[in-house]
Every structure is written in structure tokens, then in C-alpha cells.
Amino acid sequence: MERDLNRIKLVLVEKKRTNKWLAEQLGKDPATVSKWCTNSAQPGLGTLFAIAEQLNVQVRDLLNEPIKECANQ
């Protein structure tokens, strides 16, 4: 089962910011940021820290909690 790894799009909405704004702040292609927001690609760790700084959040706020698997499976 595939699951979204990041919450970047949700945090952008909460902060009333756009993909385009984030791309400009980071010096990234807007298409790259769009891929992060749709979870079709993931930013590197350094980029996650830069995103968190721009949005004034903790890195953990940009990530979804891991799914806990049942031990019986």
C-alpha cells in the first residue's frame, strides 16, 4: 500500500502559501515542488530543512507518521 510520505501541500495550505512561492524561496523549479506536493517525488533531507525554515515549522511537521504494521502479518 502506497502512502503519502510528506505533508508539504497541507502545510502550505495552512500557511496560506503556494507551490510557486515555495519554489521561488528555495530557487527550485515549480514542477519539482509540485512533485513534492503530490508525493510523486520527495525532497532530500537538506531541502526538507530549508522548507521547514521557510514555512517556520519543524521538519517533523512536514512528514506523515509511519504506519505501524500488525505483528501477526
C-alpha positions as CSV (number, residue, x, y, z in Angstrom):
1,M,0.0,0.0,0.0
2,E,1.5,3.3,-1.1
3,R,1.1,6.2,1.3
4,D,2.0,9.9,1.2
5,L,5.3,10.4,2.9
6,N,5.1,14.2,3.3
7,R,2.6,16.8,4.3
8,I,4.2,19.7,2.3
9,K,1.0,20.6,0.5
10,L,-1.1,20.6,3.7
11,V,1.4,22.8,5.5
12,L,1.5,25.2,2.5
13,V,-2.3,25.5,2.7
14,E,-2.2,26.0,6.5
15,K,0.4,28.8,6.0
16,K,-1.6,30.3,3.0
17,R,1.4,29.8,0.7
18,T,1.6,28.4,-2.8
19,N,3.8,25.9,-4.6
20,K,5.1,28.8,-6.7
21,W,6.0,30.8,-3.6
22,L,7.9,27.9,-2.1
23,A,9.8,27.3,-5.4
24,E,10.8,30.9,-5.5
25,Q,12.0,30.8,-1.9
26,L,14.1,27.7,-2.5
27,G,15.3,28.5,-6.0
28,K,13.7,25.3,-7.3
29,D,11.7,24.6,-10.4
30,P,7.9,24.9,-9.7
31,A,7.4,21.5,-11.3
32,T,9.8,20.0,-8.7
33,V,7.8,21.5,-5.8
34,S,4.6,20.3,-7.4
35,K,6.0,16.7,-7.4
36,W,6.8,17.0,-3.7
37,C,3.2,18.3,-3.0
38,T,1.7,15.3,-4.8
39,N,4.1,12.9,-3.2
40,S,5.3,11.7,-6.6
41,A,8.8,12.7,-5.6
42,Q,10.4,13.5,-2.3
43,P,12.8,16.3,-1.3
44,G,16.2,15.5,0.2
45,L,16.9,15.9,3.9
46,G,18.7,19.2,3.4
47,T,15.8,20.5,1.3
48,L,13.3,19.4,4.0
49,F,15.1,21.6,6.5
50,A,15.1,24.5,4.1
51,I,11.3,24.0,3.5
52,A,10.7,23.9,7.3
53,E,12.7,27.1,7.7
54,Q,10.8,28.9,5.0
55,L,7.4,27.8,6.5
56,N,8.5,28.4,10.1
57,V,7.7,24.8,11.1
58,Q,9.6,21.8,12.4
59,V,10.8,19.2,9.9
60,R,8.6,16.6,11.6
61,D,5.6,18.8,10.8
62,L,6.3,18.1,7.1
63,L,6.3,14.4,7.5
64,N,3.5,11.9,8.0
65,E,3.7,9.4,10.8
66,P,4.8,5.9,9.8
67,I,2.2,3.2,9.5
68,K,2.6,0.6,12.2
69,E,2.2,-2.9,10.8
70,C,0.5,-5.6,12.8
71,A,2.9,-8.2,14.2
72,N,0.6,-11.0,13.0
73,Q,1.0,-10.3,9.3
